[in-house]
Every structure is written in structure tokens, then in C-alpha cells.
């Protein structure tokens, strides 16, 4: 319903990889619980995070083939920590506007 910015997408990917070393298709599936993200959208994000030093890759055999796994780095963990701080602040600001108007008390009605 709401578009996801590149920064929020980075934060979400880092958060998923922080939970466990994982591969691209699984990240796409996990992201589907919060947003409609296709593999064609996700893989450039993974490459960018890897190029920026936030993620590392390693190959692991799976059913006779190598599967590329992603692992968060110390830099990625630092970025994720900052994203979480920024998200919390952003969420508070948006919620202050979107939340229902508080009910008027009887004292306020008499003013």
C-alpha cells in the first residue's frame, strides 16, 4: 500500500540477514510478509549492500549445487543499528499525525 524507500529496503534486508545467514530466494520470501518485493528488486539491493561492505557472501552446497548465502558484517550491523534508531524516530513522527485524535475530556469541553 505504501511505497518502500531504498533505505527501508536496505534496513529490512539487513535485519533479515542479521537473524541468520541466508540466501536470496529465502530473503525474498521473508520480505513478502511485509511488502511485495520481487527477486528482480531484491538482488540489486543485495549486490549494493555487498559492494558497500554491509554483507559478505559464501557458497554452500545444496542438493548438488552451490547456493550463495549472505552474512551481515560488522559494518552492516552498525548500519542496521542506525536504521533502527532512524526508523523508531520516523515511526513516532508519523504516528503522531496518523493516530486517532484523542477524545476530548469534559474539562476541555468547558473551556
C-alpha positions in Angstrom: 0.0 0.0 0.0 2.8 2.4 0.9 6.0 2.5 -1.3 9.2 1.3 0.3 12.2 3.5 0.1 15.7 2.2 -0.8 16.8 2.9 2.8 13.9 1.0 4.3 14.5 -1.9 1.9 18.2 -1.9 3.0 17.2 -1.9 6.6 14.7 -4.8 6.2 17.3 -6.9 4.3 20.0 -6.3 6.8 17.6 -7.2 9.6 16.7 -10.5 8.0 20.3 -11.4 7.3 21.2 -10.4 10.9 18.8 -13.1 12.2 20.6 -15.8 10.2 22.9 -16.3 7.3 20.5 -16.9 4.4 20.1 -16.9 0.6 18.4 -14.6 -1.8 15.2 -16.6 -2.5 14.5 -17.0 1.2 15.0 -13.3 1.8 12.5 -12.6 -0.9 10.0 -15.0 0.7 10.6 -13.5 4.1 10.1 -10.0 2.8 6.7 -11.0 1.3 5.3 -10.9 4.8 5.7 -7.1 4.9 6.0 -6.0 1.3 5.6 -7.2 -2.3 9.2 -7.5 -3.3 10.3 -9.5 -6.3 13.6 -11.2 -6.7 14.5 -8.8 -9.5 14.1 -6.0 -7.0 16.0 -7.8 -4.2 19.1 -8.9 -5.9 20.4 -5.4 -6.8 19.8 -4.5 -3.2 21.9 -7.5 -2.1 24.7 -6.6 -4.5 24.7 -3.0 -3.4 24.9 -4.0 0.3 27.7 -6.4 -0.5 29.6 -3.8 -2.6 29.2 -1.3 0.3 30.7 -3.8 2.8 27.4 -4.4 4.7 27.1 -8.0 3.6 29.5 -10.8 2.7 28.7 -13.9 0.6 29.7 -17.5 0.8 28.7 -20.5 -1.2 27.3 -23.6 0.4 26.4 -26.9 -1.3 22.7 -27.7 -1.5 21.3 -30.6 -3.4 24.3 -30.9 -5.7 24.5 -27.2 -6.4 26.1 -24.2 -4.7 23.8 -21.8 -3.1 25.0 -18.2 -2.4 24.4 -17.2 1.2 24.6 -13.7 2.7 26.1 -12.8 6.0 26.0 -9.5 7.8 29.3 -7.8 8.5 30.3 -5.5 11.4 29.6 -2.5 9.2 26.2 -4.0 8.2 25.4 -4.4 11.9 26.3 -0.7 12.6 24.2 0.4 9.6 21.3 -1.7 10.9 21.6 -0.2 14.4 21.4 3.3 12.9 18.5 2.3 10.6 16.6 1.0 13.7 17.1 4.3 15.5 16.0 6.3 12.4 13.0 4.1 11.9 11.9 4.5 15.5 12.1 8.3 15.2 10.3 8.3 11.9 7.6 6.0 13.2 6.9 8.2 16.2 6.7 11.3 14.0 4.3 9.6 11.5 2.2 8.0 14.3 1.8 11.5 15.9 -0.1 12.5 12.8 -1.8 9.3 11.8 -3.1 8.2 15.2 -6.7 8.9 16.1 -7.5 12.2 17.7 -7.7 11.9 21.4 -11.1 12.1 23.0 -12.0 15.5 24.4 -12.4 15.4 28.2 -15.2 17.2 30.0 -12.8 19.8 31.4 -11.6 20.7 27.8 -15.2 21.0 26.6 -15.9 23.6 29.3 -13.0 25.8 28.2 
